[in-house]
């Protein structure tokens, strides 16, 4: 089941990269549907609990309520997977925490790590296309810009707080669907 889900996720990644590279106005419409946050997060947790290196503690913090949000499942999994992959890449020791919480009328889905952190002068550009904190780091610098683009298209927002040498916390915010 994990292999099947990861295969679907890989296809989604390829789709998203192709979408990100298409001309403005030529991008396919993203169809939103009501999703249970716990279902999305459990799926991501099940994938990453076998991927996170054994020397890094992996925490899963469930929200207090069973929240629903309007998102595209594939896009949402891609966003959180990109953030999780960065957390793994930049955390050599300590922990990574995946979770969500009620944030008033919103739901905040977060990935927090004890990695190397982001320099203060890079925080404002971290979501720009081809932006990289360190040029020597593998990757093209499109992951976080793609995350922002997808989150914006789904009507949410994304933010980061970080302290160099201490770690980072990425939050994806969506309006909670009233029960």
N, C-alpha and C positions, 0 to 999 in steps of 0.2 A: 504494500500500500504506500509506504514511504517512497519507494522507487517510482511508482506511478505518479504520485503527487509531484515529485521532483522533476520528472520528465515533463509534466504539464507546465511546471514553473519555468523550466528551461525554454520551452516553446513560447511561453509568455514573454520571457526576457528577449528572445529574438524578435518577436512581434513588436515589443516596446522599443527596441533599438532601431528597428526599421521605421517605426512611427516617429521616433525622435529625429530621424535623419530625413524625413519627408519634408516637402516644401510646405510653407504656411498655407493654411486653407485646404490642404489636401489630406489632412489627418482624419482617420475614421472617428466616428462619434463613439463616446464611451457610454455604455448603457449601465445605469445605476439600478440597484435593487436593494431591498432591505436585507441586511445581514446581521446575524447575532455576533457580537464582538467576541464572545467566548469561543465560538466555533472557529472563527478566523485565527484567533490567537493559539488555540489548541493545535491547529494544523501547523502553524509556524513552529510552535514549541516542539512538536513531535519530530519535525524535520531537523531542527537545530540541536536537539539534545544528543544526536549521534554525530553531529559535525563539529561541535565545540571541542577543542582540544581538552584532554583530561586534566591538564594542569590549570585550567581556567574554570572557576566555579560558575555554573549557569543557574541563575535564579529565575523563577516564574512567579510573578505576582498577579494574582487574579483580582479583578475589580470587585467591589462590594455588591454591585447590582448586575443583573443580566441585561446588558444594554443592547440596543439595536441602532445601527447607523445605515445611511444610504450610501453605498459604495459599489464599485465594480470589483468583484472578488479577485479576478486575475490581477488587476492593477494594484489592489491593496496588498496582495501577497508579494507582488514585485517590489513595492515601496518598502515594506518591512524587511523583506529579504535583502535588498540593497543596503539598508541601514545595518542589519545584522552582519552582513558580510564585512562591512567596514569596521564594525566593532571587533569582530574576530581578527581582522587584519592588523588593527592598531592596538590590540590588548595582548601584551606578552605575559602578563601575570595579573592576578586579582580575579575580577568577576565581570560578568555581563548579566544584566537583568532585563528581562522582557516582561512587560506588563501593561495594564491599563487601569484607569481610575475615572470616576465620575468627576467632572470638572464644571460643576454648575449645570448649565443647559447643554454642555458638551461632554464628549468622551475624549480623554487624552490617552493615546496609545504611545508607549515609550520604550526606547532601548537605551539603557544606561550602562556605561562601561567605566572601568578603572584604567583605561589605556593611556596613551601618551598625551591626549588632549589636543586642542586646536589653538594655535597662537591667536591672541586677541586681534591682531591686524588682518587675520584671514577669515574671521567669523562672518563679516559682511559679504564676502565673496564666495563662501563655501557652496552656495546653491547655483552658481553661475556655471555654464557649460565650459568644460575643459579646465575647471579650477581644481588645483591639487594643493594640499597643504605642504607636501614635500615632493619636489620633482623626481626624486629617486624612487618614489613609491610606485609599485606596479599599478596599472590601470590607466584608463584614458581620461579620467576626470569628468565622466558624463553621468555617473550613477546618481549623485545627489541632485544634479540639475533635472534629470529624468524624474526623480522622486517628487521634486517640487512641481514640475509640470503636471504629473499625474494627479497629485493631491489637489492642485488648483482646479484641474478639470473636473474632479469629483466634488468640488465645493468645500474643501477643507483647507487647513493651513498646516504648515510645518515650521518648526522652530528648533533652535539648538542653543544649549548653554554648555560652556566648556571652560575648563581651567587647564592650562598647559601643565603637563606632568601629573595631573590628577585624574582626568577622564572627561567624558562628554555625555550629554543626555539629549537625544533627539526625540521630539514629541510630534506626533501627527494628531491634529485636532479635527473632530467632526461633530456636527450637531447631533445630539442624542434625539432619537425618535421617541416622543412621549408614549408611555405605556397605556 
